[in-house]
Amino acid sequence: AVKLTVPTGYQLTSGNLPTTVTIPDNDQTVTINVKKDQQKVTIQVTGNSSIYYGDSSWQQLLKDKSVPTGFHVTITAADGTTEPVQLTDGDLEVQGTPGNVGSYKVVLTAQGLQDIKDQLGTDDFTYPDLTAVTSSATLDIQKATKEVILNGGGYKPYDGTNDLSAFQTQFGLADNNTNKVTVYKSDGTPVTLTLQKDDVVLTNGEKPINVGSYPVKLSEDFINKVKVADGNNGNNYNWKFGTVADYQIYADDGVAKLSGQNAKVYNGQATTTAEVNKDGKITVHVTAPVTIQGDEPGESTTVKTLDYGNYTLQDGDYTWNTTDGKAPTDGGVYTIALNKDAIVAHLQDYLNQKAGVGQDNQPNVTINADGLSGQATFTINTTNTYKFVDTDNKNQLIKSDVKTGLKDQSEDITLQIPENYELVSGALPTKATFGPTNQTITINLKHKHSITTTPVTVTRKVTITEPGQKPQSQSQTVTFQKTTDTDLVTKHQTETYDHDTQKLTSVTVPTVPGYTASQTSVPELTVKPTDHPADVNVTYTPNQQTGNIIYVDQDNNGQRVGTTPLTGKTDESVTITPQAPTGYQIVAGQGTPKTEKATANGIPDVTVKVEHKTVTVQPTDPKTPSDKLPDNPSKNYPSGVAKDDLNKTIKRTIIVKKPDGSTIDASQEVHLTRTATVDEVTGKVTQYGDWTTSSFDKYTTPTVPGYTPTQAEVPSVATVDVNYVDPKIEISYTPNEQNGKISYVDNGKEIGITPLTGKTDETITITPNIPAGYKLVPGQNIPKTEKATPNGIPTVTIQVEHQTTTVQPTDPKTPNDKLPDNPGKNYPTGVDYNDLHKTIKRTITVIKPDGSKIDASQTIILTRSATIDEVTGTVIGYSDWTTGHFAAYDAPKISGYVASLAEVPAIDVTSDFSDPDIVITYTALPASSTGDRINREAITNGKLNDQLPTQSEANDQSEAKHQAELPQTGNTNADQLATLGLLSAGLTSLFGLASLRKKKHN
């Protein structure tokens, strides 16, 4: 016999180790094939890449799910070694639907997992399920920039609306196509929108109506419609909307037409403007035809006519066709025409009120004499008034009819007598003749009357309802005749009857056996025509009746053993409810009636058979000989019905030994029972029921976090009877594999992990691996180890923060440059040379007396640095701009001339410096008495803001010089003083002008 062991870390390729050996004649080598134990590997996907929404990479991603480069897969064996693999197309995919702007997780596919297995093999390694592969890889889809500019313009005549459709085709969009803009939906579908009516609005948000020139822009609705076309409320683009368009509204030409006719009744007064305008029958209708340019030069088309209603004539706006041109007084027909010399100004004011004015108070509609036309007529009539009076009511006026006509004319008329009136005599006039003045004619009327006769019936209804019969009714009636006289105007009525009273006869009520009537007769009744006798209802009440239920013992030759009384009313259905005597019960199936009907002679007796009663003793309520029988308390229970006679307990022992050394007694017990039957008359046990059976439920072993029991459950037993034997079961536990992670948290958000593995209660070493672009937050207490708990390895949270880098102006960057600590991201915009450098200029232009110019401008360059977040790849701040210094500049000295500014002073410069644009000019100096120019430097050194001496100061200086140079002649000194004084005044004026010019340039 031999005892062999497999080396640690290896296993047999097949079969078992030999346990015996046959000793050969010669030495032999026996080969046993082994292989390495398989290691469990973990797989993690890492990396980051970004593309722009709508670009070719984005479209390719949506088309065939092609994942951009920049991602890696790390395979780590249980011994900590990593295994290289080569990714191919389809091994990775973007999780979810990567359409909209955002960050998407990149994960390993089933194909990728299979490719890893194919490359590394399955002999040495075991692989996790696809769901256990971790990933911190992300694909960022960034916003694209979309610029939409409205261009073009248009014009239209004033048309009283803010509609832009008349020139809609004159606007365009500066995008891919005229009048069109194209965006992508999140599924890759291009959406092209064409500029439509109402997509162009005023820049200030209102559409113009009035005459003027207006800037326009794209409407918010159109902008929103363009934005939401991406299917993500516009959040997939950085939008830039603008406009370089406007349009003009020019004035319309108005027209006014006089028309209509009006009239008045003669009143002896000249016709007034108010009478002409009364009721608006004579109108000056003001309109404005809206015309646009036709297809041919000089051709126009009227597209609509604006109606401004009727202008109300004023005094002087019109003329009469009378011989003296004055307003008429006498009856007749007259013509009115417009006074073009006066009405045009009034109509323009009217149009300004109705149509309004535009920019700079320009009328929206203009009018002149060429736009006036038409005429109107005015008639003066006389009247005849016909008065209808009520002779039955003190000749009160009922109504008046007025007929109007021209003097000396006659016409047929139709007069209507008021309703419910008639003529006192004669007939109504049928013709009216009109005179020079108004006339009144009186017509006398009287009231009409109506006489009616109607019968009035007085009724009494008598109803008798006998038991079990339908109600029998009879109506007693008498009739009176009523006569009514009605005045049809006042509606007053007078009523009379042919009798004062009449009689209704009496009625006999019948007798019914077993019942009592509500009244024995209905008496006679005297009634008047206005009476309403009450109806009479006669009803019957049933009488009280009695009877018995008789109990007979069928086991004792039908001997009577008790009764139950019965009561009820005649014809009433009486319920039969038998109640057996003590110790008895009613014999089943004997057909005892449920009810009996009470007759006029009483309730018929009911006979019920009874027998001995038994009681069942339940195991939950056992009895002893000291207990009374329930339905026969004169007798006690027998022996044989106690608790132990009816109950039995069966047990299954289950002991659980926990990892901490404690034990649980999980044993199960069931309770079996039977019943006993006792005769309540004899007091003896007549029989026992069968013992019940039960079952043991399945027992689930308690879950100890981190451990696996030797037996997860004890199966159920379907049937447990009195013969069941206790199996006495014992259960123990073994520890489980646990997982955890190191969580890297940036400001409360987890941005990466390192997986942790081990067994329950095992100590795990903590080795952080900080994600790219991040750094540890200083001052943290990171544990060296963690203990694997039953719920896994506790998460070790490590606070990290964004790594930042500073871009110096000496080394600017562009979006093509990679970030130093996060090469998966590029530098953002905003850190190139122009973002970190600023040129400051002070313009100095010198205009020489000969007209030539010197550009003496000064420039310096200020700089600043920028700080970049290496995680987000964005600029998080700029330093302050550096400062600079402009040196002083001296204007060139030109003999015989003085500069408007001799010196531009030195100044410290900051980033908000504004170019002063300084211009220096020259002015010729005045000549001396000899005709030579006085030297400028003999007067002042020309410094900026220097004060020249006043006249008195110049005289003092001259006097001092004179005293120093004595002896000399007085004439020469006087000439020099005069010259200096003159120069002082002149130069003060010149330098004052230079100072003003300097202020103007600044």
Secondary structure, DSSP 4 states (H G I P E B T S, - for coil): -----PPTTEEESSS------PPPSS-------EEEPPEE-EEEEEEEEEEETTSHHHHHHHHH-PPPS-EEEEEE-TTS-EE-----TTSEEESS---SSEEEEEEE-HHHHHHHHHHH-SSSEE---GGG-EE--EEEEEPEEEEEEEEEEEEEE--SS---GGGGGGEEESSSBTTEEEEE-TTS-EEEEE--TTSEEETTS----SSEEEEEEE-HHHHHHHHHTTSSTTTTEEEEEEE--EEEEEPEEPEEEEEEEEEEE--SSPPPHHHHHGGG-EEEEEEEEEEEE-SSTT-EEEEEEEEEEEEPP-TTSEEE-STTSSPP-SSEEEEEEE-HHHHHHHHHHHHHHHT-B-GGG-BSEE--GGGEEEEEEEEEEEEEEEEEEEGGGTTEEEEEEEEEE-TT-EEE----PPTTEEESSS----EEE--SS-EEEEEEEEE-EEEEEEEEEEEEEEEE--TTS--EEEEEEEEEEEEEEEETTT--EEEEES-S-EEE--EEPPP-TTEEES-SEE--EEE-TT--PPPEEE-EEEPEEEEEEEEEEGGGTTEEEEEEEEEEETT-EEE----PPTTEEEPTTS---SEEE-BTTBPPPEEEEEEE-EEEEPTTS---TTSBPSS-TTSB--SS-SHHHHEEEEEE-EEEE-TTS-EEE--EEEEEE--EEEETTT--EEEEPPPP-EEEPPEEPPP-TTEEESSSEEPPEEEE-TT-----EEE-EEE-EEEEEEEEEETTEEEEEEEEEEETT-EEE----PPTTEEEPTT----SEEEPBTTBSPPEEEEEEE-EEEE-TTS---TTSBPSS-TTSB--SS-SHHHHEEEEEE-EEEE-TTS-EEE--EEEEEE--EEEETTTTEEEEEPPPP-EEEPPEEPPP-TTEEES-SEEPPEEE-TT-----EEE-EEEPPB-TTSPBPPGGGT----TTPPPP-HHHHHHHHHHHHHHH-S--HHHHHHHHHHHHHHHHHHHHHHHHHHHHHHHH-
